[in-house]
Amino acid sequence: MAEPPVGVPPRRAAVIGCGVIGAAWAARLRLRGVDVCAYDPSPAAADLLAAVDADAIAAWTALELPTEPRGSLTICSSIGAAVEAAELVQESVPERLDLKHTTLSEIDRFAPVDALIASSTSGFKPSDLATPLDHPERLVVAHPFNPVYLLPLVEVVGGERTALGTIDRAMSTYRSLGMHPLHVRVEIDAFIADRLLEAVWREALWLVNDGIATAAEIDDAIRYGFGLRWAQMGTFETYRIAGGAGGMRHFMAQFGPALKWPWTKLMDTPELTDELIDRIAGQSDDQAGDRTIRDLIEERDRNLVAILRSLESVDAGAGQTLAALRAASPGTT
Amino acid sequence: MAEPPVGVPPRRAAVIGCGVIGAAWAARLRLRGVDVCAYDPSPAAADLLAAVDADAIAAWTALELPTEPRGSLTICSSIGAAVEAAELVQESVPERLDLKHTTLSEIDRFAPVDALIASSTSGFKPSDLATPLDHPERLVVAHPFNPVYLLPLVEVVGGERTALGTIDRAMSTYRSLGMHPLHVRVEIDAFIADRLLEAVWREALWLVNDGIATAAEIDDAIRYGFGLRWAQMGTFETYRIAGGAGGMRHFMAQFGPALKWPWTKLMDTPELTDELIDRIAGQSDDQAGDRTIRDLIEERDRNLVAILRSLESVDAGAGQTLAALRAASPGTT
C-alpha cells in the first residue's frame, strides 16, 4: 500500500452547484461520514442529488466498502446558509468565469474564515478565480474526475495568493475522502489531465471530421489497446518499458523524430460546424444503440468497480488508493 | 460475449524482425498453436524471443488460458527460408521505409503467393509500403500494441492495391489469435490509436518542457483518473455520459467552445533538445526508482492480467475478447 494514511475527514462540508460533479462530491462526502449542505438554484438539483447518491452507494457496496454511517444531506436555499458552518466548501457551478466569480465571492463572504474553499473547475486558474475574494489565501482548485465517487484523482492547484498551508490542508482533506490528490505545482489553464484529454479530443474530432473513423471506432482504438495500459501505468512508464534495456533515452531517440513527421501538422482546431456536431451526435447515438444514459452509467460503474478491485488485488495504482480507504473505513479489518 | 467466434488459426507463420514486437507476435502465435519460423539478423534475437516467450506463457497461465499444445519455433537464417511455407508473414522490422521496402520485397519474392503479408508498422501507410511489391494485393498493415500477447487491439489497414478479400482474411486471422482487429477504413499515417497517443505525448512533452509537471506526475494524472475510464469506454462514450440526459449533443455544446480557449494554442511541437531529453530521461529514472525494466514488465503484465480478468467478469470490452478466446481454447469449458 503506497498511499499515505487516509486520515479523518471534515465534519461538515458545503457543496455549491449540484450538477453531475457537485452531486457526486456530495455523495462521496456523505459516504465518508461528512454532513453536507448543498445549494443549487435549479429545481432539478434534489432529484439529481438523490440519483447520484444511489449510484455512489451501489458502487461502494460493490467495492465492499461500508456505506454507513453516512453523513446527512441538507438542501439549503442560499449559498450563505449552505456554507456558514462548513469546514470545506466545494464549488461546482458551470464553467463561466463571471458565474464562478459571483459564486466564490458569496462563499468568501459567508464561509467561516478558516474554511477551505475549493473550486471543481476543469479549466480556470485559481489566481483568476480569486480576483474578487477578500480571503484568497484559502482558495484552491480541486479538480475531480467523473464519476467522482469512484475515480481517485483530484488535481489540487494553488494560485498566487493561495497560502502554502492551504495546499497541505487540501491534500490531506482529499486523502481523507479516499482520493489521490495530485499537487499541480504550476498554475496553467486546464491543469495536467485535461490538457492531455483535450489533445486526444482534438485529434478525435479531426478523425471524425475527415471521415477517417467513427466515434465507435475511435473508442475501440482506445479501450482494446492503450486504454488498458493507462489504467495502471501512464505514458512515460509505458514508453520506458518500450525502450527496453535502453529505457527512456533509447525510446526518445527512436520515437523523437516521429514528432517531425507529416501527421503532426494536423494540430489546428477543427471547425465545430453544425454538420460536424450532427455527425458526432449521430455516431454517438449509433454507438449507444438501445442503451440509455442510465444503462451507460451502470455499465461504466460496474466496469470501474471491477477494475479498481483488480488493481487492489495486485497492489497497483488506483487499487492502492482503494486499499488505503478500506483500511481507514469502519468495520473493515 | 460480443466478440465473433475466434476461429481456427493458421498452421504456419513467419515472424520477420524479432524485436519486442516481433518476439511477442511469435509468442502469441505459438500460444495459439501456430508453428513459427522467425528471422532476425541480430544475434540477440534468440534471447529476446525466449524471454518474451516466457513472459507470454506466464501471462496466459495467469489468465488461466491453456499454454499447451504450443506451436514450434524455428529460427531461420534468411527471410526466404522463414517465409517459404508460411500462411501468415508478420513483418516487424524497425520503422525505416527503406528497410521496410527491402524486407517486404524479399518476403514478396519468397512467400507462397496465397500467403497473407502483414506489416506491424505503427506509422507507414500500406500503399507506401507496397510500392516495390509484385503481389501487393495480399499486403495489409496489422498494427499491434505492446504487450502483443496481452493487448487485444490490432489495427488492420489496407492500401490502394490491397484486395478486399485480404482485409477479410486479416480480420479473421487476428481473431483466430484471440485479438480484436479494428478495420481502419481510410489510409492515414499513424492510423487511429497512434494519432491519439502522439497527441498525448506531444502535450506531455510540453508539460515537461515548460516545467509544469514531471514524468511521474503526468503518469499519475493518467492512471488515477481518465486512464481507468479508458480501459472500458473510450472518449466519446465517456463524454456521452458526461452530457447527461442531453447526451453527446449537449456535451458538444458545453465543451465545444473550450477548443477555442487559449491553451489550445500550445500545439506546435516542442524542440527535442538534449536538455529536454536529459530531463525526461532523468525524471523517468526517478520514477522507476530501483525497479528494473524486467520488474516493470512483470508489474505491467500482472496488472494487465488482473484488469483483463476483471473486464471478463463484467462482460465488457477487452474482457469479451478474452472470453471468446477462452471459449475457443482447448481444455476449457
Interface residues (C-beta under 8 A of the other chain):
Chain A: V20 E95 G123 F145 N146 L151 P152 L153 E155 H180 L182 V184 R185 V186 I188 D189 A190 I192 A193 R195 L196 L197 E198 A199 V200 W201 R202 E203 A204 L205 W206 L207 D210 G211 I212 A213 A215 A216 E217 I218 D219 D220 A221 I222 R223 Y224 G225 F226 G227 L228 R229 W230 A231 Q232 M233 G234 T235 F236 E237 T238 Y239 R240 I241 A242 G243 G244 A245 G247 M248 R249 M252 A253 Q254 F255 G256 A258 L259 K260 W261 P262 W263 T264 M267 D268 T269 P270 L272 I277 I280 A281 Q283 S284 D285 Q287 A288 I293 L296 I297 E299 R300 R302 N303 L304 A306 I307 L308 R309 S310 L311 S313 V314 A316 G317 A318 T321
Chain B: V20 E95 G123 F145 N146 L151 P152 L153 E155 H180 L182 V184 R185 V186 I188 D189 A190 F191 I192 A193 R195 L196 L197 E198 A199 V200 W201 R202 E203 A204 L205 W206 L207 D210 G211 I212 A213 A215 A216 E217 I218 D219 D220 A221 I222 R223 Y224 G225 F226 G227 L228 R229 W230 A231 Q232 M233 G234 T235 F236 E237 T238 Y239 R240 I241 A242 G243 G244 A245 G247 M248 R249 M252 A253 Q254 F255 G256 A258 L259 K260 W261 P262 W263 T264 M267 D268 T269 P270 L272 I277 I280 A281 Q283 S284 D285 Q287 A288 I293 L296 I297 E299 R300 R302 N303 L304 A306 I307 L308 R309 S310 L311 S313 V314 A316 G317 A318 T321
